[in-house]
Amino acid sequence: MATAAALLTLLLFVAVIRPAIDRGGLGEFLGIAALFIAILLGERWLRSR
C-alpha cells in the first residue's frame, strides 16, 4: 500500500505539479493550492453546523 501511495505521489508531482510551476510559476501554484484549501475548510465548516 505504501508503494502505491509513493507511486501515485510521484505521478501527481510529475504530471500536475511540475508543469503547473513551469507554466505559471510557484506563486500561481501556491495561490491555487491556498484556494483549494480554503474551499475544503469552508466545506468542513458548513458540514459541522
SEMIGU-363754 format. One record per atom (N, C-alpha, C, O): residue number from 1; residue in three letters; z, y, x. Coordinates in pm, 1 decimal. Layout:
SEMIGU-363754
{k = NUM r = ALA zz = Z yy = Y xx = X}
...
This chain:
SEMIGU-363754
{k = 1 r = MET zz = 0.0 yy = -119.3 xx = 81.7}
{k = 1 r = MET zz = 0.0 yy = 0.0 xx = 0.0}
{k = 1 r = MET zz = 0.0 yy = 126.7 xx = 86.8}
{k = 1 r = MET zz = -68.4 yy = 224.4 xx = 56.3}
{k = 2 r = ALA zz = 76.9 yy = 122.8 xx = 193.7}
{k = 2 r = ALA zz = 81.8 yy = 238.1 xx = 283.1}
{k = 2 r = ALA zz = -53.1 yy = 259.8 xx = 351.6}
{k = 2 r = ALA zz = -92.5 yy = 373.6 xx = 377.3}
{k = 3 r = THR zz = -122.8 yy = 152.0 xx = 380.6}
{k = 3 r = THR zz = -255.0 yy = 163.8 xx = 443.2}
{k = 3 r = THR zz = -352.9 yy = 229.9 xx = 347.6}
{k = 3 r = THR zz = -432.7 yy = 314.4 xx = 388.3}
{k = 4 r = ALA zz = -346.9 yy = 191.7 xx = 221.3}
{k = 4 r = ALA zz = -435.0 yy = 252.9 xx = 121.5}
{k = 4 r = ALA zz = -404.1 yy = 401.6 xx = 106.1}
{k = 4 r = ALA zz = -495.6 yy = 483.0 xx = 93.2}
{k = 5 r = ALA zz = -275.9 yy = 437.4 xx = 107.2}
{k = 5 r = ALA zz = -237.7 yy = 578.5 xx = 95.5}
{k = 5 r = ALA zz = -287.7 yy = 657.9 xx = 215.7}
{k = 5 r = ALA zz = -336.6 yy = 769.8 xx = 200.3}
{k = 6 r = ALA zz = -275.8 yy = 601.4 xx = 333.4}
{k = 6 r = ALA zz = -323.2 yy = 669.9 xx = 454.0}
{k = 6 r = ALA zz = -474.6 yy = 686.7 xx = 450.9}
{k = 6 r = ALA zz = -526.8 yy = 791.4 xx = 489.0}
{k = 7 r = LEU zz = -544.3 yy = 584.2 xx = 405.8}
{k = 7 r = LEU zz = -690.4 yy = 592.5 xx = 397.5}
{k = 7 r = LEU zz = -735.2 yy = 696.1 xx = 295.7}
{k = 7 r = LEU zz = -828.4 yy = 772.3 xx = 321.7}
{k = 8 r = LEU zz = -670.0 yy = 699.9 xx = 180.2}
{k = 8 r = LEU zz = -705.8 yy = 799.1 xx = 78.9}
{k = 8 r = LEU zz = -672.1 yy = 940.9 xx = 124.0}
{k = 8 r = LEU zz = -745.0 yy = 1035.0 xx = 92.5}
{k = 9 r = THR zz = -562.8 yy = 956.6 xx = 197.1}
{k = 9 r = THR zz = -527.0 yy = 1088.6 xx = 251.1}
{k = 9 r = THR zz = -630.9 yy = 1135.3 xx = 351.8}
{k = 9 r = THR zz = -671.6 yy = 1251.5 xx = 350.6}
{k = 10 r = LEU zz = -673.3 yy = 1045.6 xx = 438.0}
{k = 10 r = LEU zz = -777.2 yy = 1078.8 xx = 535.2}
{k = 10 r = LEU zz = -907.8 yy = 1113.9 xx = 464.9}
{k = 10 r = LEU zz = -974.8 yy = 1210.1 xx = 502.5}
{k = 11 r = LEU zz = -943.9 yy = 1036.8 xx = 363.9}
{k = 11 r = LEU zz = -1065.6 yy = 1064.2 xx = 288.3}
{k = 11 r = LEU zz = -1058.4 yy = 1199.7 xx = 218.3}
{k = 11 r = LEU zz = -1156.6 yy = 1273.9 xx = 216.2}
{k = 12 r = LEU zz = -942.3 yy = 1232.1 xx = 160.9}
{k = 12 r = LEU zz = -923.7 yy = 1363.1 xx = 97.8}
{k = 12 r = LEU zz = -943.4 yy = 1474.4 xx = 198.8}
{k = 12 r = LEU zz = -1010.1 yy = 1573.8 xx = 169.9}
{k = 13 r = PHE zz = -885.5 yy = 1458.5 xx = 317.9}
{k = 13 r = PHE zz = -898.2 yy = 1561.9 xx = 419.8}
{k = 13 r = PHE zz = -1043.2 yy = 1579.3 xx = 463.8}
{k = 13 r = PHE zz = -1092.0 yy = 1691.8 xx = 475.0}
{k = 14 r = VAL zz = -1111.6 yy = 1468.1 xx = 488.5}
{k = 14 r = VAL zz = -1249.0 yy = 1474.7 xx = 539.5}
{k = 14 r = VAL zz = -1346.1 yy = 1524.4 xx = 432.8}
{k = 14 r = VAL zz = -1436.2 yy = 1602.6 xx = 463.1}
{k = 15 r = ALA zz = -1328.9 yy = 1480.0 xx = 308.4}
{k = 15 r = ALA zz = -1427.5 yy = 1510.2 xx = 205.0}
{k = 15 r = ALA zz = -1400.5 yy = 1639.8 xx = 130.2}
{k = 15 r = ALA zz = -1493.4 yy = 1699.7 xx = 76.1}
{k = 16 r = VAL zz = -1274.0 yy = 1684.9 xx = 125.9}
{k = 16 r = VAL zz = -1241.0 yy = 1800.7 xx = 42.4}
{k = 16 r = VAL zz = -1182.6 yy = 1916.0 xx = 123.2}
{k = 16 r = VAL zz = -1233.2 yy = 2028.1 xx = 117.2}
{k = 17 r = ILE zz = -1078.4 yy = 1889.4 xx = 197.2}
{k = 17 r = ILE zz = -1004.4 yy = 1999.0 xx = 261.3}
{k = 17 r = ILE zz = -1081.7 yy = 2061.3 xx = 376.4}
{k = 17 r = ILE zz = -1092.8 yy = 2183.7 xx = 383.9}
{k = 18 r = ARG zz = -1135.2 yy = 1979.7 xx = 465.8}
{k = 18 r = ARG zz = -1207.4 yy = 2036.3 xx = 580.6}
{k = 18 r = ARG zz = -1329.2 yy = 2116.8 xx = 538.7}
{k = 18 r = ARG zz = -1347.5 yy = 2226.9 xx = 590.8}
{k = 19 r = PRO zz = -1414.6 yy = 2068.7 xx = 446.9}
{k = 19 r = PRO zz = -1527.9 yy = 2152.3 xx = 403.8}
{k = 19 r = PRO zz = -1484.2 yy = 2281.2 xx = 333.7}
{k = 19 r = PRO zz = -1550.2 yy = 2384.3 xx = 346.7}
{k = 20 r = ALA zz = -1373.9 yy = 2275.6 xx = 259.8}
{k = 20 r = ALA zz = -1326.3 yy = 2396.9 xx = 192.0}
{k = 20 r = ALA zz = -1282.7 yy = 2501.7 xx = 293.7}
{k = 20 r = ALA zz = -1310.2 yy = 2620.5 xx = 276.5}
{k = 21 r = ILE zz = -1215.7 yy = 2458.6 xx = 398.2}
{k = 21 r = ILE zz = -1171.7 yy = 2552.8 xx = 501.8}
{k = 21 r = ILE zz = -1292.7 yy = 2606.1 xx = 578.3}
{k = 21 r = ILE zz = -1298.6 yy = 2725.1 xx = 609.3}
{k = 22 r = ASP zz = -1389.3 yy = 2519.1 xx = 609.0}
{k = 22 r = ASP zz = -1509.4 yy = 2563.2 xx = 681.6}
{k = 22 r = ASP zz = -1590.2 yy = 2663.3 xx = 601.1}
{k = 22 r = ASP zz = -1644.2 yy = 2758.7 xx = 657.2}
{k = 23 r = ARG zz = -1599.2 yy = 2642.9 xx = 470.5}
{k = 23 r = ARG zz = -1681.5 yy = 2728.9 xx = 385.3}
{k = 23 r = ARG zz = -1612.1 yy = 2860.4 xx = 352.3}
{k = 23 r = ARG zz = -1672.9 yy = 2966.9 xx = 363.2}
{k = 24 r = GLY zz = -1484.3 yy = 2854.1 xx = 311.8}
{k = 24 r = GLY zz = -1418.9 yy = 2973.6 xx = 262.1}
{k = 24 r = GLY zz = -1307.0 yy = 3026.4 xx = 348.7}
{k = 24 r = GLY zz = -1255.4 yy = 3135.1 xx = 322.8}
{k = 25 r = GLY zz = -1269.0 yy = 2954.3 xx = 448.4}
{k = 25 r = GLY zz = -1160.7 yy = 2997.1 xx = 534.4}
{k = 25 r = GLY zz = -1027.2 yy = 2943.7 xx = 485.6}
{k = 25 r = GLY zz = -1012.9 yy = 2901.4 xx = 370.9}
{k = 26 r = LEU zz = -931.9 yy = 2946.8 xx = 574.0}
{k = 26 r = LEU zz = -799.6 yy = 2893.5 xx = 544.0}
{k = 26 r = LEU zz = -729.9 yy = 2974.6 xx = 435.4}
{k = 26 r = LEU zz = -657.1 yy = 2918.2 xx = 353.8}
{k = 27 r = GLY zz = -750.8 yy = 3104.8 xx = 433.1}
{k = 27 r = GLY zz = -687.6 yy = 3189.7 xx = 332.5}
{k = 27 r = GLY zz = -731.2 yy = 3153.5 xx = 191.6}
{k = 27 r = GLY zz = -648.8 yy = 3148.7 xx = 100.2}
{k = 28 r = GLU zz = -858.8 yy = 3128.4 xx = 173.7}
{k = 28 r = GLU zz = -908.9 yy = 3089.9 xx = 41.3}
{k = 28 r = GLU zz = -851.5 yy = 2954.3 xx = 0.3}
{k = 28 r = GLU zz = -812.3 yy = 2935.4 xx = -114.9}
{k = 29 r = PHE zz = -846.9 yy = 2861.3 xx = 93.4}
{k = 29 r = PHE zz = -791.1 yy = 2729.7 xx = 63.1}
{k = 29 r = PHE zz = -644.4 yy = 2739.4 xx = 23.7}
{k = 29 r = PHE zz = -601.3 yy = 2675.0 xx = -71.9}
{k = 30 r = LEU zz = -568.1 yy = 2819.0 xx = 96.2}
{k = 30 r = LEU zz = -425.8 yy = 2834.3 xx = 63.5}
{k = 30 r = LEU zz = -407.7 yy = 2903.4 xx = -71.5}
{k = 30 r = LEU zz = -314.3 yy = 2871.4 xx = -145.1}
{k = 31 r = GLY zz = -495.2 yy = 2997.0 xx = -104.7}
{k = 31 r = GLY zz = -489.4 yy = 3062.0 xx = -235.6}
{k = 31 r = GLY zz = -514.2 yy = 2963.7 xx = -349.1}
{k = 31 r = GLY zz = -445.3 yy = 2967.1 xx = -451.0}
{k = 32 r = ILE zz = -611.4 yy = 2877.3 xx = -331.5}
{k = 32 r = ILE zz = -640.7 yy = 2776.4 xx = -433.4}
{k = 32 r = ILE zz = -525.1 yy = 2677.9 xx = -445.0}
{k = 32 r = ILE zz = -488.0 yy = 2638.3 xx = -555.5}
{k = 33 r = ALA zz = -468.4 yy = 2638.3 xx = -331.9}
{k = 33 r = ALA zz = -353.6 yy = 2546.5 xx = -334.0}
{k = 33 r = ALA zz = -234.5 yy = 2611.2 xx = -403.9}
{k = 33 r = ALA zz = -165.0 yy = 2544.8 xx = -480.8}
{k = 34 r = ALA zz = -209.9 yy = 2739.0 xx = -378.6}
{k = 34 r = ALA zz = -98.8 yy = 2809.0 xx = -444.4}
{k = 34 r = ALA zz = -121.9 yy = 2819.2 xx = -595.2}
{k = 34 r = ALA zz = -28.0 yy = 2803.6 xx = -673.3}
{k = 35 r = LEU zz = -244.8 yy = 2844.8 xx = -636.2}
{k = 35 r = LEU zz = -276.6 yy = 2849.5 xx = -778.6}
{k = 35 r = LEU zz = -254.4 yy = 2713.4 xx = -844.4}
{k = 35 r = LEU zz = -200.0 yy = 2705.8 xx = -954.6}
{k = 36 r = PHE zz = -295.9 yy = 2607.2 xx = -778.1}
{k = 36 r = PHE zz = -277.4 yy = 2472.6 xx = -829.1}
{k = 36 r = PHE zz = -128.4 yy = 2440.0 xx = -844.3}
{k = 36 r = PHE zz = -87.7 yy = 2383.0 xx = -945.6}
{k = 37 r = ILE zz = -48.2 yy = 2475.2 xx = -745.9}
{k = 37 r = ILE zz = 96.2 yy = 2451.4 xx = -753.0}
{k = 37 r = ILE zz = 158.4 yy = 2532.6 xx = -865.2}
{k = 37 r = ILE zz = 246.7 yy = 2483.5 xx = -935.5}
{k = 38 r = ALA zz = 113.7 yy = 2656.3 xx = -883.0}
{k = 38 r = ALA zz = 166.6 yy = 2739.6 xx = -991.3}
{k = 38 r = ALA zz = 135.4 yy = 2678.4 xx = -1127.7}
{k = 38 r = ALA zz = 219.6 yy = 2680.1 xx = -1217.5}
{k = 39 r = ILE zz = 15.5 yy = 2624.9 xx = -1143.1}
{k = 39 r = ILE zz = -20.8 yy = 2559.9 xx = -1268.7}
{k = 39 r = ILE zz = 66.9 yy = 2437.7 xx = -1293.3}
{k = 39 r = ILE zz = 114.5 yy = 2417.1 xx = -1404.9}
{k = 40 r = LEU zz = 88.4 yy = 2357.2 xx = -1190.9}
{k = 40 r = LEU zz = 173.2 yy = 2239.4 xx = -1205.8}
{k = 40 r = LEU zz = 316.8 yy = 2277.6 xx = -1241.0}
{k = 40 r = LEU zz = 378.5 yy = 2214.2 xx = -1326.6}
{k = 41 r = LEU zz = 369.7 yy = 2379.8 xx = -1176.4}
{k = 41 r = LEU zz = 506.2 yy = 2423.2 xx = -1206.6}
{k = 41 r = LEU zz = 515.3 yy = 2481.7 xx = -1347.3}
{k = 41 r = LEU zz = 614.2 yy = 2459.2 xx = -1417.1}
{k = 42 r = GLY zz = 414.0 yy = 2556.1 xx = -1389.6}
{k = 42 r = GLY zz = 412.2 yy = 2610.4 xx = -1525.1}
{k = 42 r = GLY zz = 407.7 yy = 2500.7 xx = -1629.8}
{k = 42 r = GLY zz = 475.0 yy = 2508.8 xx = -1732.5}
{k = 43 r = GLU zz = 328.9 yy = 2399.1 xx = -1603.7}
{k = 43 r = GLU zz = 321.6 yy = 2286.8 xx = -1696.5}
{k = 43 r = GLU zz = 455.9 yy = 2213.7 xx = -1704.0}
{k = 43 r = GLU zz = 500.0 yy = 2174.5 xx = -1812.0}
{k = 44 r = ARG zz = 518.9 yy = 2196.2 xx = -1591.2}
{k = 44 r = ARG zz = 650.4 yy = 2129.7 xx = -1589.3}
{k = 44 r = ARG zz = 752.8 yy = 2213.1 xx = -1666.1}
{k = 44 r = ARG zz = 835.6 yy = 2158.9 xx = -1739.4}
{k = 45 r = TRP zz = 746.7 yy = 2344.8 xx = -1648.8}
{k = 45 r = TRP zz = 840.2 yy = 2432.4 xx = -1719.2}
{k = 45 r = TRP zz = 818.3 yy = 2425.4 xx = -1871.3}
{k = 45 r = TRP zz = 914.1 yy = 2422.3 xx = -1948.5}
{k = 46 r = LEU zz = 690.5 yy = 2423.1 xx = -1913.0}
{k = 46 r = LEU zz = 661.6 yy = 2413.1 xx = -2056.0}
{k = 46 r = LEU zz = 708.6 yy = 2280.2 xx = -2115.1}
{k = 46 r = LEU zz = 755.8 yy = 2276.1 xx = -2228.8}
{k = 47 r = ARG zz = 696.0 yy = 2173.9 xx = -2040.3}
{k = 47 r = ARG zz = 740.7 yy = 2043.8 xx = -2091.0}
{k = 47 r = ARG zz = 891.9 yy = 2031.7 xx = -2097.4}
{k = 47 r = ARG zz = 944.1 yy = 1952.5 xx = -2175.9}
{k = 48 r = SER zz = 962.5 yy = 2108.0 xx = -2016.9}
{k = 48 r = SER zz = 1108.8 yy = 2097.9 xx = -2015.0}
{k = 48 r = SER zz = 1172.6 yy = 2178.9 xx = -2126.9}
{k = 48 r = SER zz = 1293.6 yy = 2169.6 xx = -2147.9}
{k = 49 r = ARG zz = 1095.3 yy = 2256.9 xx = -2198.1}
{k = 49 r = ARG zz = 1150.9 yy = 2341.3 xx = -2305.4}
{k = 49 r = ARG zz = 1173.7 yy = 2263.3 xx = -2431.1}
{k = 49 r = ARG zz = 1219.9 yy = 2318.9 xx = -2530.7}
